[in-house]
Amino acid sequence: MSDDGRMHVPGSDVAGGLDTATSSEPGEPAHPHFPRRVTSFRARRSTISDRQQGVWDRLWPVLGTQARDGQDPSGPIDTEAWFGRRAPVVLEIGCGTGTSTLAMAQAEPDLDVIAVEVYRRGLAQLLAAIDREHVDNIRLIRGDAVDVLTHMVAPDSLTGVRVFFPDPWPKARHHKRRLLQPDTMALIADRLRPGGVVHAATDHPGYAEHIAEVGDAEPRLRRVGPGDDLPLSVARPVTKYERKALAGTDVTELLWEKAR
């Protein structure tokens, strides 16, 4: 905190969006598939196991899709057709390996969860867990979350948006790369239905202040707390990795509701 689908994508993993990306996995074409713009993720190379590849080949065409088809953004999602039912939809931005995604989806089977991630390895791990646990209310998108929000999600359609531990880009000169900027928060607010919830979490104090300022400044959102009457759970499970990595570090949880 991602290739058979609607397109072939580069093997270099990216987390949030690169200016350009090129292929690094055998058998994949080398071409840019993201437009040149400031984005919130960095390049990363990774591989998946043979077992994960087998699960990927079997499940990705059914449960996964891409945010871009070549250099063009993908079109709107028909969530009822994709999930096979009508249910409230939650979008998780930057699901990583999907530990929290899986646990929260299992805890709320009446919600449909769309997990967005750029790293193929993380998505492969989540797919394997979905297969192992027989979870049927998660779907996956590989690509830039801004692309997903802009081109694939309809206005007033989401019950929740979750953004857990986005890259804080701590150096001042990199702050423009942070995902949760005013434009992105406005886009999230537009895609939420009235009463929908934004749930953000970060362990970086400076980024927590930034997110709080941005969220509070969005006129369609109002700050809420975990004890308020909300349409989804905000009980975020703490992963084993997080418990180890964040020992002694405070995590800030931030919640807003779209005006009803």
C-alpha positions in Angstrom: 0.0 0.0 0.0 -1.5 -5.8 -10.2 -1.8 -10.0 -16.5 -4.6 -11.1 -18.3 -7.6 -8.8 -18.0 -8.8 -6.1 -20.3 -5.3 -5.1 -21.2 -1.6 -6.1 -20.8 0.1 -4.0 -18.2 3.7 -3.4 -17.3 5.4 -5.6 -14.9 7.0 -2.8 -12.9 4.8 -2.3 -9.9 3.6 1.2 -9.1 1.6 2.4 -6.1 -0.8 5.3 -6.9 0.4 6.5 -10.4 3.7 7.1 -12.2 4.4 9.7 -14.9 5.1 6.8 -17.3 5.6 3.1 -16.9 7.2 0.4 -19.0 7.1 -3.4 -19.0 9.6 -5.4 -17.0 8.0 -8.8 -17.0 8.8 -11.4 -19.7 6.2 -11.6 -22.4 4.6 -8.2 -21.7 4.8 -5.3 -24.2 6.9 -2.3 -23.3 4.8 0.8 -23.6 3.7 3.7 -21.5 0.2 3.3 -20.1 -0.2 6.2 -17.7 -0.3 9.8 -18.9 2.4 12.2 -17.8 1.1 13.9 -14.6 2.1 14.2 -10.9 0.9 11.1 -9.2 1.1 9.5 -5.7 3.1 6.3 -6.2 6.6 5.1 -6.8 8.0 2.4 -9.1 8.6 -1.0 -7.6 9.6 -4.4 -9.2 8.2 -7.6 -7.9 7.3 -11.1 -8.9 4.5 -13.5 -7.9 4.8 -17.2 -7.2 3.8 -19.9 -9.6 0.8 -20.7 -7.3 -0.3 -17.1 -7.2 0.1 -16.9 -11.0 -2.2 -19.9 -11.3 -4.9 -18.2 -9.1 -4.4 -15.0 -11.1 -4.9 -16.7 -14.5 -8.1 -18.3 -13.2 -9.7 -15.5 -11.2 -8.4 -12.2 -12.6 -10.6 -12.3 -15.7 -13.7 -12.6 -13.4 -12.8 -10.6 -10.4 -10.3 -8.1 -11.7 -10.0 -5.3 -14.3 -7.6 -2.5 -15.3 -8.1 1.2 -14.8 -6.7 1.8 -18.3 -7.0 0.0 -21.6 -3.7 0.8 -23.2 -3.4 4.6 -22.8 -7.1 5.2 -22.6 -9.0 5.1 -19.3 -11.5 2.3 -18.9 -15.2 3.1 -18.9 -17.8 3.1 -16.1 -18.3 0.0 -13.9 -21.6 -1.7 -13.8 -21.3 -2.9 -10.2 -24.6 -4.8 -10.2 -23.4 -6.9 -13.2 -19.9 -7.3 -11.8 -21.0 -8.5 -8.4 -24.3 -10.1 -9.5 -26.4 -8.2 -7.1 -27.5 -4.7 -5.9 -25.6 -3.7 -2.7 -23.9 -0.7 -1.2 -20.4 -0.3 -2.7 -17.2 0.6 -0.9 -14.0 1.7 -2.7 -10.7 1.0 -1.0 -7.8 3.0 -2.4 -4.4 1.3 -2.1 -5.4 -2.1 -0.6 -1.8 -3.4 -0.5 -1.8 -7.1 0.1 -5.5 -6.9 1.1 -5.4 -8.1 4.7 -7.7 -5.4 5.9 -9.7 -5.6 2.7 -10.5 -9.3 3.2 -11.3 -9.0 7.0 -13.6 -6.0 6.5 -15.4 -7.6 3.6 -15.9 -10.8 5.5 -17.2 -8.8 8.5 -19.8 -7.0 6.2 -21.0 -9.5 3.6 -23.9 -7.2 2.7 -21.4 -4.6 1.3 -19.5 -5.0 -2.0 -15.9 -3.9 -1.9 -13.8 -2.7 -4.9 -10.1 -2.7 -4.0 -7.8 -0.5 -6.0 -4.1 -1.1 -6.1 -1.2 -0.6 -8.6 1.1 -3.3 -7.3 0.4 -6.6 -9.0 2.0 -8.6 -6.2 -0.4 -7.2 -3.6 -3.4 -7.9 -5.8 -2.2 -11.5 -6.4 -1.9 -12.1 -2.7 -5.5 -10.7 -2.2 -6.8 -12.9 -5.0 -5.2 -16.0 -3.4 -6.8 -15.1 0.0 -10.2 -14.6 -1.7 -9.9 -18.0 -3.3 -8.8 -19.6 -0.1 -11.5 -18.0 2.1 -14.3 -18.3 -0.6 -15.1 -14.5 -0.3 -17.5 -13.3 -3.0 -18.0 -9.6 -2.2 -14.6 -8.3 -3.4 -13.5 -7.1 -6.8 -10.2 -5.7 -7.8 -8.9 -2.9 -10.1 -5.3 -2.4 -11.0 -4.3 1.2 -11.7 -4.4 4.8 -10.5 -7.2 5.6 -8.1 -7.7 9.0 -9.7 -8.4 7.2 -13.0 -10.8 4.9 -11.3 -12.7 7.7 -9.5 -12.7 9.9 -12.6 -13.7 7.5 -15.3 -15.1 4.3 -13.7 -17.2 5.4 -10.7 -20.5 7.3 -11.1 -21.4 10.3 -9.0 -23.4 9.7 -5.8 -22.8 5.9 -6.1 -20.4 4.9 -3.3 -21.3 4.2 0.3 -17.7 4.5 1.4 -14.2 5.3 0.4 -11.3 3.9 2.4 -7.7 5.2 2.2 -5.4 3.4 4.7 -1.8 4.5 5.0 -1.3 6.4 1.7 2.3 7.3 0.9 3.0 10.4 3.0 5.8 11.7 0.7 7.4 13.4 3.8 9.8 15.7 1.9 8.3 19.1 1.3 9.2 19.1 -2.3 7.2 15.9 -2.8 4.1 17.0 -1.0 2.4 17.6 -4.4 2.5 13.9 -4.9 0.3 13.1 -1.9 -2.9 11.5 -3.0 -5.3 13.3 -0.7 -5.2 16.8 -2.1 -8.2 19.2 -2.4 -9.0 18.1 -6.0 -9.0 14.4 -5.0 -11.1 14.9 -1.9 -13.6 16.9 -4.0 -13.7 14.0 -6.5 -14.3 11.5 -3.6 -17.1 13.7 -2.2 -18.7 13.8 -5.7 -18.6 10.0 -6.0 -20.1 9.4 -2.5 -23.8 9.1 -2.1 -25.4 11.4 0.5 -24.5 9.9 3.9 -21.5 8.1 2.4 -18.3 8.0 4.5 -14.6 8.8 3.8 -12.3 6.8 6.2 -8.6 7.7 6.1 -5.8 6.4 8.3 -2.1 7.4 8.5 0.8 7.0 10.9 2.5 10.2 9.6 1.6 13.2 11.8 2.3 15.8 9.1 0.2 14.0 6.6 -2.6 13.5 9.2 -2.7 17.3 9.6 -2.7 17.8 5.8 -5.6 15.2 5.4 -7.6 16.8 8.2 -7.3 20.3 6.6 -8.2 19.0 3.2 -11.2 17.0 4.4 -12.5 19.8 6.6 -12.2 22.3 3.8 -14.4 20.2 1.4 -17.9 21.8 1.8 -19.8 18.6 1.0 -18.2 16.7 3.9 -18.6 17.0 7.7 -16.4 15.4 10.3 -17.9 12.4 12.1 -16.7 9.9 14.7 -16.7 6.1 15.0 -19.6 6.2 17.4 -21.9 8.0 14.9 -24.7 6.3 13.0 -22.7 5.3 9.8 -23.7 3.0 6.9 -20.5 0.9 7.2 -18.1 -0.3 9.8 -15.1 1.8 10.6 -13.5 -0.8 12.8 -10.2 -1.2 10.8 -8.3 -4.4 11.7 -4.6 -4.0 12.6 -2.5 -6.3 10.5 0.5 -8.2 11.8 2.8 -6.1 9.6 1.3 -2.8 10.9 1.6 -3.9 14.5 5.3 -4.6 14.0 6.0 -1.6 11.8 4.1 0.9 13.8 5.0 -0.1 17.3 5.1 3.0 19.4 3.7 5.1 16.5 0.2 6.7 16.8 -2.2 6.1 14.0 -4.7 8.9 13.2 -8.1 7.8 12.0 -10.1 10.5 10.1 -13.8 10.2 9.2 -16.1 12.4 7.2 -19.7 12.0 6.0 -21.1 13.5 2.9 -24.0 15.8 3.6 -27.4 14.1 3.4 
